[in-house]
């Protein structure tokens, strides 16, 4: 990303992409609808951080996976991947569309008696949708091959991990600890802080609770039971321990470069 494009991106995204994830849809739609110079680049920079989250018309959509459902079967079984992607994630897409439609109807009618309810649903389903787009992209083999998973990052990402966490192992240890201990359902997230210019780790309960503003997820682990229960039952710790084996550091590094230059 060029310095100019990165400045455009950072200026447009000084908000929380987890707690306020649904806001991205409005940003991408506005950017695509605009006719001023640079809008296509602006939209592409935003949308690339949440691959497949919107189609060419700026409408929310279920992303296609760049690998088969059985591609990560050593850690997540094929049936779980199929149900997780085609049923659960699709449900968040449908819920986000429905909530935004209800708010549009409220604006037309002037009846905002349920505006708080539907606004809450945009946060829940929107954060669920966008986090899952990151989740699918940060795991799995390289397209057209069976490798590319596990190992360690290199280059600038490795340097920032060392700087911000002390070592790669310490980062993974903290990531695993917060993923194991999310109360109820939620996520462990490694994110880039737009404000501080550093990597941070945090939890999200459900999809949208307990998340700080001004961070963009770099990679994440879904610890809702639907993500692992068929293979691990209630043993979340075993799933969390195995999860780094399917991380794709090449794709994660590309996301990092979009953010950190």
Secondary structure, 3 states (H helix, E strand, C coil): CCHHHHHHHHHHCCCCCCCCCCHHHHHHHHHHHCCCCCHHHHHHHHHHHHCCCECCCCCECCCCCCCCCCCCCCCCCHHHHHHHHHHHHHHHHHHHHHHHHHHHHHHHHCCCCCHHHHHHHHHHHHHHHHHHHHHHHHECCCCCCCCCCCCCCCHHHHHHHHHHHCCHHHHHHHHHHHHHCCCCCEEEEEEEECCCCEEEEEEEECCCECCCCCEEEEEEEECCHHHCHHHHCCCHHHHHHHHHHHECHHHHHHHHHHHHC
